[in-house]
Amino acid sequence: MSTQALAQTWYMTQRRLMAVVRQPVFLVISLIQPVIWLFLFGNLFKKVVELGGFGTTSYLDYLIPGIVVMSALGSSMWAGMGTLEEIERGTLNRFLTTPVSRNALMNANVVENGIGTAVQSVVILLLGLAAGASYPGGAGGLLILVLASVLLGAVFGALSNALGMLVRRRESIIGINTFLLLPLTFLSSAFMAPGQMPSWMRHVADFNPVNWAMVAGRSALSADPDRWLVLSRGGALLVLAVIAVGLSTRTFRSYQKSV
């Protein structure tokens, strides 16, 4: 990518970030659900760790990486709504008449979503620390968990943008997101150790990108990280993110030809 394209991507990213900053209520609301998961589920199911297989004696320590990843998933899946709003308002079409890079228009969505996911993840980790969680993996483990959540957000954010340009209806995006969110969450190790899950569910989770991010993050945060797990799951997320961004860009070019 050229220096000019990078500059244009950053300019478009700043534009989107300013729109988010102007809506502080949205920022607060986006943290309410993670807080509920953290303190409600953390206390409600804290004794489940006694079943074994969690790799820790604290359910809160086990739960926090899951909350970080689920929050990244939940926020990124709605990225297509922003794209749809720009289509409806005619903003996106007006940008098509300018010399701005078409890749910059789409990549700005991914970068803005990544920054938002990273900030949200750090806030959740700080809340977990205040609640008494421990992070044996240290700063390196925390960084890997945040990176895993950002990569997952890039995957579903790019796919959501592509979906917004394809269906161009809010009801369709809401319906598809609602249909996918719960299966992706519960067919993972978000709340339960894999050893305590039914065998069929455990096998499905092995192919779930959401679970890849959780496995990579949890392993990195442990006192004795499994480098193979971190690299293999993180690498798979990176490949998937590249594919998703490429698909989003291709969909955008198809949209451009239709207007």
Order of alpha helices (4+ residues) and beta strands (2+ residues): alpha-alpha-alpha-alpha-alpha-alpha-alpha-alpha-alpha-alpha-alpha
